[in-house]
Every structure is written in C-alpha cells, then in structure tokens.
Amino acid sequence: MNMNFFYSTLIVFFIISIACSNQNNKNAKNISYAEKNNIAKSCIALNDSAVNLLNKYYVEDSNPAKLDIILDLLNESISCDTNFYLAYNNKITVLSLKGEYLKVVNLLNKMLEFSNNNPQLIFFKGMAYEKLKDYPSAEIAYKQAAVEYEKRLQLHPDSLIIITDKLFFTAFTEGKDQAIAELKEYVLKYPNNTMLKEYQFIFETYHRDDFMFQHGK
C-alpha cells in the first residue's frame, strides 16, 4: 500500500467525519437553500471547484502555487456563505498543506464557536500547535479533546463515527496498541457492527509521525 496516499486519505476521512457529526441538519438546510437560492448554489460551486483542484493537487501536480488558487476559491465560498462548514474544513486542509499553522489555529478557534466544541477540531488544533512546536498548548488541546470525545460517547455510545474518531485520537495520543486494545473491546461490545472489524488493519499500519507529516508541511 502507498502510505502517502493512505494517510492523505485518512485526513480526508477526518474531515468528512467532522462534517457528518456536526452538519447533518445544516446540510439538509443547505440543500433546500441551494435549490431556492442561486447565491447559495454559487457558494457550493466555489467549494466544489476548490475540492476538484485539491484532488488534482494530491494525485497529479503538487505545485504549491495551486494551493493559493484553491484558497482563494474557498475564501470566496466562505464569504458567500459564512455558515458553509465544509468550506471551512477544506480551508483547514489547504492552510495545513501550506504550513500556515497559526492561521489554522485561528480558524479552528472560529469554527469551535459554532461547532459545539467538536473534539476533532480540538484534536486538529493540538496537531497545529505541535507543528508550531508549542507543545504545552498542544497538550492542553489534547486533554480538552479527550473530555469532549467522552461526552459524545456518553450521549451516543454506539456511534461508529464517534467511536472511530476517538480511536484515531487514541492512536495519536496514546499509541496504536492502546487504540487496537480499545477497538477489540468495542468489537466485543457491538458484535453486530461489522464495520468496526475493518479498522484493525488501519491501526496495525498506523504511524504517528507519518500522519503528522501527511497532515501538512
């Protein structure tokens, strides 16, 4: 397996999981809004154009200049609709690829204001602090993320998205062996959730340094 592609895909998985866990209702609202409002359709089109270019950046041509073009499109999309959560997520990805981690932290703080302290965002903030070599702030962020993950697991103990998000967080902060041990407990606890077993290989091949490297510069 191409590990560079694997970890890039894993980052996309995180972004999708954030959007799913926070925006189910908003997405439904955006869809109906897009059908009735041409401006909203324009916002979505701008984001889609940015995503298409980002996909090409990953697989065809990783020219850094393209990131500025993608970022401009995302900024236009966000200006068009300041509640377009997925555009914010994509902007986090691009800023990380550009190595602009202070901007990542600032944008994540803004997102946290309207995301009910999503632990994935707090997790990303900790990673950004690590990239900035601000390890005390990173540790604080990871502790906050752990608390928020537990809150969500208490409310939705059998949610595959929350369970796997927490497992990735555990692999990153406590090591993949701990994540695998917790995964086995979940498999026993929820035997009908066959998807959980699919994550065994992912955690067996997980490497923290590789993930940090693939998350940006």
Secondary structure in CASP SS format (residue, H / E / C, confidence):
PFRMAT SS
TARGET T0000
AUTHOR 0000-0000-0000
METHOD secondary structure of the structure
MODEL  1
M C 1.00
N C 1.00
M H 1.00
N H 1.00
F H 1.00
F H 1.00
Y H 1.00
S H 1.00
T H 1.00
L H 1.00
I H 1.00
V H 1.00
F H 1.00
F H 1.00
I H 1.00
I H 1.00
S H 1.00
I H 1.00
A H 1.00
C H 1.00
S H 1.00
N H 1.00
Q H 1.00
N H 1.00
N H 1.00
K H 1.00
N H 1.00
A H 1.00
K H 1.00
N H 1.00
I H 1.00
S H 1.00
Y H 1.00
A H 1.00
E H 1.00
K H 1.00
N C 1.00
N H 1.00
I H 1.00
A H 1.00
K H 1.00
S H 1.00
C H 1.00
I H 1.00
A H 1.00
L H 1.00
N H 1.00
D H 1.00
S H 1.00
A H 1.00
V H 1.00
N H 1.00
L H 1.00
L H 1.00
N H 1.00
K H 1.00
Y H 1.00
Y H 1.00
V H 1.00
E C 1.00
D C 1.00
S C 1.00
N C 1.00
P H 1.00
A H 1.00
K H 1.00
L H 1.00
D H 1.00
I H 1.00
I H 1.00
L H 1.00
D H 1.00
L H 1.00
L H 1.00
N H 1.00
E H 1.00
S H 1.00
I H 1.00
S H 1.00
C H 1.00
D C 1.00
T C 1.00
N C 1.00
F C 1.00
Y H 1.00
L H 1.00
A H 1.00
Y H 1.00
N H 1.00
N H 1.00
K H 1.00
I H 1.00
T H 1.00
V H 1.00
L H 1.00
S H 1.00
L H 1.00
K H 1.00
G C 1.00
E C 1.00
Y H 1.00
L H 1.00
K H 1.00
V H 1.00
V H 1.00
N H 1.00
L H 1.00
L H 1.00
N H 1.00
K H 1.00
M H 1.00
L H 1.00
E H 1.00
F C 1.00
S C 1.00
N C 1.00
N C 1.00
N C 1.00
P H 1.00
Q H 1.00
L H 1.00
I H 1.00
F H 1.00
F H 1.00
K H 1.00
G H 1.00
M H 1.00
A H 1.00
Y H 1.00
E H 1.00
K H 1.00
L C 1.00
K C 1.00
D C 1.00
Y H 1.00
P H 1.00
S H 1.00
A H 1.00
E H 1.00
I H 1.00
A H 1.00
Y H 1.00
K H 1.00
Q H 1.00
A H 1.00
A H 1.00
V H 1.00
E H 1.00
Y H 1.00
E H 1.00
K H 1.00
R H 1.00
L H 1.00
Q H 1.00
L H 1.00
H C 1.00
P C 1.00
D C 1.00
S C 1.00
L H 1.00
I H 1.00
I H 1.00
I H 1.00
T H 1.00
D H 1.00
K H 1.00
L H 1.00
F H 1.00
F H 1.00
T H 1.00
A H 1.00
F H 1.00
T H 1.00
E H 1.00
G C 1.00
K H 1.00
D H 1.00
Q H 1.00
A H 1.00
I H 1.00
A H 1.00
E H 1.00
L H 1.00
K H 1.00
E H 1.00
Y H 1.00
V H 1.00
L H 1.00
K H 1.00
Y C 1.00
P C 1.00
N C 1.00
N C 1.00
T H 1.00
M H 1.00
L H 1.00
K H 1.00
E H 1.00
Y H 1.00
Q H 1.00
F H 1.00
I H 1.00
F H 1.00
E H 1.00
T C 1.00
Y C 1.00
H C 1.00
R H 1.00
D H 1.00
D H 1.00
F H 1.00
M H 1.00
F H 1.00
Q H 1.00
H C 1.00
G C 1.00
K C 1.00
END
